[in-house]
């Protein structure tokens, strides 16, 4: 009889499937930017805080690629710039979205990206007008950074045709060309203290080019006036005016509510860990999490924020 019971128990165990592991692919950006190190930190947080999860970190061309991948359900959470997210939801083809990306769902607003235009001192560039006839890198084609570059130049009354040469390169490659005197300036949309610009400032004398508040106003929403504090980079002894745009964590409608809830909770329960991974994350605040969401909030994230006393937008 005992053997029959053991056999029956074994058969039942085999018939009961183990709980499926939760794969969480984190879509980031280039390895020299801010998204990637924060994605690595987020992966470690999820491994520890979401039982049964199997996080992975994917380096990408950032915002535009991330959003297109989410629409294809090839990721569970992604970093993106707010203007790219709005363009994706509206299906703006010139921004890299052939159709409306209607599967996108917001997790939360995170930290602002600062538009940072850095020139070599020897280039003679001091203002936006000085970029005329110069060699500028504007980020990967139709990336969030490149969309920012178009907007800022337009606000300053410039187009790519006014430049001497336009390079469509990721952050690290832009810096290497500047070190080799093959570029005069780079525009990088990122959190403050980005590794690529720290590297550049340690190798050559730089000038951080200001974006005046009146230019930011001409560009309009979602850009806001901001400041790059003095000594953010070696040799930058004074504060510099610039523009900023909010970043977001985004997912898609195929992610289960309980997983979206767990991903959201793990972020806000571990902000110190994210801040230690990169200083940009120190600007992530729970009270700003629902700021200006360009797409609907995922129900799982909405549940978390309701528990925290925040009212999700309707």
N, C-alpha and C positions, 0 to 999 in steps of 0.2 A: 504494500500500500504506500509506504514511504517513497519507494522508487517512482510510483505513478505520480505522486504529488510533486516530486522534484522535476520529473519530466514535463508535467503540465505547466509548472512555473517557468521552466526554461523556454517552453514553446510560447508562453504568453509574453515573456521578455523579448523574444525574437520578433513577435508580431507587433510589439509596441515600438514605433519609430522614435529614435532619440530626437530631442529638440533640435531643430535646425539652427545652425550657426547664423548669426546676423553679419553679413558682409557689409562693411561701411567703407566705400571708396570715397576718399576725400580729395576733391579736385582743387588744385592750388594755383601755381603759376611757375615762373622760372625759379631755379634754385638760388639765384642771387637776389631775389626780391624778398618781400615780407610774407606773402601768402605761404610760401613753402615751409619756412621754419615754424610758422604757426600751425600749419597742417601737421607737421611732425609732432609738435607738442600735443595737438588735439588727438592724434592717433594714440599717443601714450595714455592720455586721459581716458579715452573711450575703452582702451584695453583694460584699464583698471576699474572703471566705473560702470561699464555696461556688460554684465555677465553674458558670456557666450558670444561676444562680438568679435569679429575679425577685421579690424580696421586696416586699410592700406592707404598710402599717400601717392598721388599721381601728379607729377610735374606736367604743366600744360603751358599754353600761351596765354593763360589767365582768363579774364572775364568772358569774352565772347565765346571762346572755345568751351569754357566750363558750362555756360548756359546751353549751348547747343548739345553738349554731352548729356546734361540733365534732361533735356527734352527727349533724348533717345533712351533715357533711364539707364545711362552708363555711369552713374555715380549716385551717391546718397546725400552728400552735402558738398557745397562748393562756395568758394569766395568769389565775390563779384563787386564791381563798382556800380553805384546807383544809377548812373546815366546809361550804362550798358544794360542793366536790368530793365529799366523803363523802355529802352529801345527794343529789347527782346520781347517784352510783353506786347508791344505795339507792332511788332513785325517790321521794323525799319530796315529795309534791305541794304541801304548804304552803310549801315552800321554792322552788317554781317549776319543779318537774320532774314532769310528768304520768306519766312512766314511767321505769324504770331506764335510764340512759344507758350502755348496755353497750359502746359503741364507744370509750369514753374510754381512753386509755393515758397513763401518766405519763412525763414526761421527767426532771424532778428537782424536789426541794424547792429553794426559793430563799431569800427573806428573810422575816422576820416582819412582819406588819401590826400596828401598834399602834392600839388603840381610843382615839381622841383626842376627848374631849368638851371643847369650848371654848365658854365663855359670855362675853358682854360684861360688863365689870365693873359697869356700871350696872344690870344685871339683878338683882344681889344673889345670884346662884347661886354657891355655894361647894362644895356636896356633891351627891351623887346625889339625896338626899332633897329638896333645894331645887328639883329639876326639876318637882315637883308644881305644877300650875297654870300652868306656863311654856310658851313656844312653842319647840319643838325640831324641827330638821330631821334626818331619819334616813337620808337617801340615797334613791336611786331605788327605787320599789316592788320588793320581792323581789330587790334587788341583794344582793351579798355584804355590803355595809355595812349595809343594812337588816336582814338576818338577824342580824348582829352586834348591832345596836341592840336587837332583840327579846330576844336572849339576855342581854345585860348588864342591861337594865331588869328582866327577870324575876329575875335573880340578886340585884338590889337590892330586890326586892319591889314593883316598879312595873309598870304596863301602860300602853299608849297612852291608856287611858281616864283615867289619873291626870294626864295632861298637859293644859295649857290648849289647845294646838293642835299638831297634828303635820303637818309639811310633808315631802313625799317628793321631795327635790330633789338634784341633783348638787352636788358640792363648790362650784364657783364660784358657782352661783346662790344657794346657802345663804349664802355670804359676802356677796354683794351685799345680800341681805335684812337681814343683821345690820348691815351698814354703815348701812342706811336705817332701823334700829330697828324692823324688821318681824318680827324673830326675836330670841329671847333666847339661843339656844345651837344649836350644830351638833355632831353626832356624825359623825366621819369615820374610817373604817378605812383606814389607809394606812401607808406608810413614814414615818419621822420626817422633819421638815422639809418636808412637803408644801407645794407652792407656794400653794395656796388659803389655808392657815392662816397662812403667812408674810405673805401679802397682808393678811389680816384683822388680824393683830397689828400691822402697820405703820400701820393706819388707825384702829383703836379700841383702847382699853385692854381687855385680856382676862383671863380667869381660866381656867386649865387645870384641869378638874374631875377629882379623883382617883377611881380605881376601887380600893377596898381589896382586899388579898389575900384576905380572907375572902369577899368577893363573887365574886372570880374562882373560888375553890374551889367555891362553890355552882353556878356556871355549868358547871364541869367541862370535860372533854376536848371539843375540842382546844385550849381556851383555857389559857394559862399566865400567871402573874404576871410583870409586866415593869415597866420604869421609863422615863419620858420624862425624859431628862437636863435639868438646869437650863440655861437659855438656849437651848433648842431654838427657842423663839420669843421675839420681842421682848416684854419685860415679864414673862417667866416666869423668875423668879430662883431658884426652887427646883426640885429634882427632884420628879416627881409619879408616884405609883404608878398602874399601869394594867394592862390585859390585852392579850395579844398572841396572834395565831394565824398559823401558817406559810402562806406563799404557795407556789404550785407552777407550773411550766411543764407544760402538758398538750398532748397531740396526740390522734390517733385511729388506729384499727387499719388504716385505709386508706392511711396514709402509709408509703411504702417504707422498708425497714430502713436502706438506705444514706443516705437523706435524714434520717431520724431520728438516725442516728449523726452525720452531718455537723452537724446543728443543735445537738446536745448538745455535741459537741467544740468548736464555735465559741463557745458560751457560756462554757465553762470555760477556754478558751485566751485569752479576751479579757475577763476580769473587771475589769481596770483600766479598760477603755473603758466598760463598763457603770457602774462606780463613779463615773467622771467625769460620766456623764449624770445620775445622781442618787445622793445619798449612801446611800439605802436599799440599793442594790445592793452596797455595801461589806460587807454582812453575808452575801453569798452565799459559801459555802465548799464546796469539793469534798467534804470529810469529812462534811458534813451533807446531801449531795445525795439520799440514800435515806431520809431521816428521815420516818418515819410515813406512807408513801405510802398514800393511801386507795383507789387503783385500781392495776391491774397495770402494771408497767413495760413500756414499748415495747421489743421485742427489739433495735432499733437502739441505743437508749439503754443497754440492759443490756450490749451488746457494749463500748461505750465505758467503762463503769464497771468491767467485768471487766479491761480493759486497764490501768486505773488501780489495780487491786488491791482494789477494793471488791466485796463480795459482794451481788448483788441479792437481794431477798427472794423467797422461793419462792411 
